[in-house]
């Protein structure tokens, strides 16, 4: 079972592998954590990202604009806080 700590680490790992301006999709994290059964991890990845936003570590964006993670609906991206 993949826990939130594992997902947080995976978010950091994937973001660190990209340029500082790049973002990742929650599905990138879910697929990296559980390639064969990633869909059930989509909400846990979003929750891990929300906690990282609360800690000031990352931002959640939609259409390139930073959004409130609690009210974001639909596709999101995760990037380092600038």
C-alpha positions as semicolon CSV with decimal commas, in nm:
position;residue;x (nm);y (nm);z (nm)
1;X;0,000;0,000;0,000
2;X;0,129;0,343;-0,095
3;X;0,099;0,598;0,186
4;X;0,101;0,978;0,186
5;X;0,469;0,994;0,282
6;X;0,553;0,780;-0,023
7;X;0,342;1,004;-0,248
8;X;0,499;1,321;-0,108
9;X;0,844;1,176;-0,176
10;X;0,740;1,082;-0,529
11;X;0,610;1,436;-0,594
12;X;0,946;1,577;-0,480
13;X;1,137;1,324;-0,689
14;X;0,942;1,396;-1,008
15;X;0,958;1,774;-0,962
16;X;1,332;1,759;-0,892
17;X;1,387;1,571;-1,218
18;X;1,238;1,861;-1,417
19;X;1,329;2,224;-1,464
20;X;1,236;2,461;-1,182
21;X;0,955;2,611;-1,393
22;X;0,799;2,277;-1,490
23;X;0,497;2,115;-1,337
24;X;0,370;1,760;-1,305
25;X;0,028;1,602;-1,326
26;X;-0,105;1,401;-1,032
27;X;-0,135;1,106;-1,272
28;X;0,245;1,122;-1,325
29;X;0,289;1,065;-0,953
30;X;0,025;0,793;-0,932
31;X;0,171;0,606;-1,230
32;X;0,524;0,630;-1,088
33;X;0,406;0,498;-0,750
34;X;0,188;0,213;-0,880
35;X;0,217;0,158;-1,256
36;X;-0,029;-0,130;-1,265
37;X;-0,294;0,018;-1,035
38;X;-0,250;0,395;-1,038
39;X;-0,608;0,522;-1,071
40;X;-0,703;0,464;-0,705
41;X;-0,409;0,687;-0,609
42;X;-0,534;0,998;-0,786
43;X;-0,717;1,146;-0,486
44;X;-0,441;1,049;-0,239
45;X;-0,187;1,226;-0,466
46;X;-0,407;1,537;-0,472
47;X;-0,434;1,522;-0,092
48;X;-0,056;1,490;-0,055
49;X;-0,015;1,790;-0,287
50;X;-0,266;1,991;-0,080
51;X;-0,063;1,923;0,234
52;X;0,252;2,031;0,053
53;X;0,073;2,353;-0,048
54;X;-0,019;2,412;0,316
55;X;0,350;2,370;0,404
56;X;0,446;2,624;0,135
57;X;0,645;2,370;-0,065
58;X;0,442;2,348;-0,387
59;X;0,166;2,527;-0,574
60;X;-0,135;2,381;-0,749
61;X;-0,222;2,535;-1,083
62;X;-0,494;2,521;-1,345
63;X;-0,435;2,680;-1,682
64;X;-0,099;2,804;-1,557
65;X;-0,256;3,007;-1,275
66;X;-0,217;2,926;-0,905
67;X;-0,547;2,809;-0,756
68;X;-0,676;2,733;-0,408
69;X;-0,620;2,359;-0,367
70;X;-0,937;2,320;-0,161
71;X;-1,162;2,458;-0,433
72;X;-0,978;2,327;-0,741
73;X;-1,194;2,093;-0,948
74;X;-1,085;1,915;-1,261
75;X;-0,732;1,878;-1,397
76;X;-0,454;2,031;-1,190
77;X;-0,077;2,057;-1,210
78;X;0,178;2,063;-0,927
79;X;0,490;2,280;-0,929
80;X;0,747;2,407;-0,684
81;X;0,656;2,727;-0,500
82;X;0,833;3,019;-0,663
